Amino acid sequence: MVSNDFTLRLENRFFQILPGQVLRVRPHDKVMLEMRLDGTTHIRFKGAYLRFRALTERPRPNHPPDQKLL
């Protein structure tokens, strides 16, 4: 399932879906993550393959830190 930040997780590996896809992908959409015998990874959604990049670490939230009021 696609997270709110357009990432996927499988076995502690993270993948970022890139913008500008053929199909519109939204958070919580179900996609198929294919791990092929030749070692390649592919992400499929409604019959189309999506462009993505593998992330080296867990994505961090990109909201600003809380600020203390004086």
N, C-alpha and C positions, 0 to 999 in steps of 0.2 A: 504494500500500500504506500502511496506517495505521501510524504510528510508535508507539513505546511511550508517548509523551506525547499520543497521539491527535491528532497533527498530520499534515498532508499537504503535499507540496511539488510544485510544478509550475512550471517555468521561473523559478526563484528567487522564486516567490510562495508564501506559507505560509498554511495554513488550519487552524483549530482546530475539531475536532468538539465540539459542546456536549454536556453530560450530559443525561440524560432523553430518550433517543431512543425511537422506536417499536420498533426492533429493537436487539438487543444487539450493539454493535460492539466488537471486540477488537483489540489490536495485531496487526499482520501480516495483517488481513483486507484483501481486495482490494475497492476501491470504484471507482466510475466518477465521474470529475470531468468535468462537462459545461461547456464554454465555448460559450455560445450566440451566435448571430449578433447578437442585440440587446444583447450586452455583459454579460449576466448570467452568473453562475456558479452551478452546482447540483452537489450531491454525492448520488449515488444508490448504495444498497446493497440488494441483493436486492429490487429493484423499489420500494423506498421512498426518499423524499428525506429527507436528514438536515439537521438544523439545524447551522449552523456560523458562524464569524466569520472574516473575513480578518485576518491579522496584518500589522502594518506592518514588522516585523523578524523575523529568525530567532529561534525560541524558544531560550531558554537552559536548560541542565540545572538542575533545582531541588534538587540534592543539596547538603548543607552543605559548605563548603570544608574541606579537610584541616587539622587542627590539629596543631601540633608538640608532641611530648611533651617535658617538661622533665626 
